């Protein structure tokens, strides 16, 4: 029973992560075609920050606090562009 509950919790967390990612990366997350996001509404700034954060976390093994600070700084810089 505990394994089933654990699997359900992991599924809920994965679903929320995907929902937030789609709504952050796309200005129009629910397009008319099959309910998929409109790829022309991609926010390139959010995609660059997300890719950089993933690179820092997984490739360079930086701590979450360092990555959070770098992402915040990148957000400030890219918001001026």
C-alpha positions in Angstrom: 0.0 0.0 0.0 2.8 2.4 0.8 4.4 1.8 -2.6 1.1 2.7 -4.3 0.8 5.9 -2.3 4.4 6.8 -3.1 3.8 6.3 -6.8 0.7 8.5 -6.6 2.6 11.3 -4.9 5.4 11.1 -7.5 2.8 11.3 -10.2 1.1 14.3 -8.7 4.4 16.1 -8.3 5.4 15.3 -11.9 2.0 16.6 -13.1 2.4 19.8 -11.2 6.0 20.3 -12.5 4.8 19.8 -16.1 1.8 22.2 -15.6 4.0 24.9 -14.2 6.7 24.5 -16.9 4.1 24.8 -19.7 2.5 27.9 -18.1 5.9 29.6 -17.5 7.4 28.8 -20.9 4.4 29.6 -23.1 2.2 32.7 -23.3 -0.6 30.7 -24.7 -0.4 27.3 -23.0 -3.7 25.9 -24.4 -3.9 26.3 -28.1 -6.8 25.2 -30.2 -4.9 22.3 -31.8 -5.2 19.2 -29.5 -4.7 21.3 -26.4 -1.0 21.6 -27.0 0.8 24.9 -26.3 1.3 27.3 -29.1 5.0 27.0 -29.9 5.1 30.5 -31.4 4.3 31.9 -27.9 7.5 30.4 -26.4 9.1 32.8 -23.9 12.8 32.5 -24.9 14.0 34.2 -21.7 12.3 31.6 -19.4 13.7 28.8 -21.7 17.2 30.1 -21.5 17.0 30.5 -17.7 15.6 27.1 -17.3 18.2 25.5 -19.5 21.0 27.3 -17.7 19.6 26.2 -14.3 19.4 22.6 -15.4 23.0 22.8 -16.7 24.2 24.2 -13.5 22.4 21.6 -11.4 23.1 18.5 -13.3 26.3 19.1 -15.2 28.2 21.3 -12.9 26.7 20.0 -9.6 26.0 23.4 -8.1 23.9 23.8 -5.0 20.2 24.8 -5.3 20.9 28.1 -3.5 23.7 29.0 -6.1 21.4 28.1 -9.0 18.5 30.1 -7.5 20.7 33.1 -7.1 22.0 32.8 -10.7 18.5 32.3 -12.1 17.3 35.4 -10.2 20.2 37.5 -11.5 19.6 36.2 -15.0 15.9 37.1 -14.7 16.8 40.6 -13.7 19.3 41.0 -16.5 17.0 39.4 -19.2 14.0 41.5 -18.1 15.8 44.6 -19.2 16.3 43.2 -22.8 
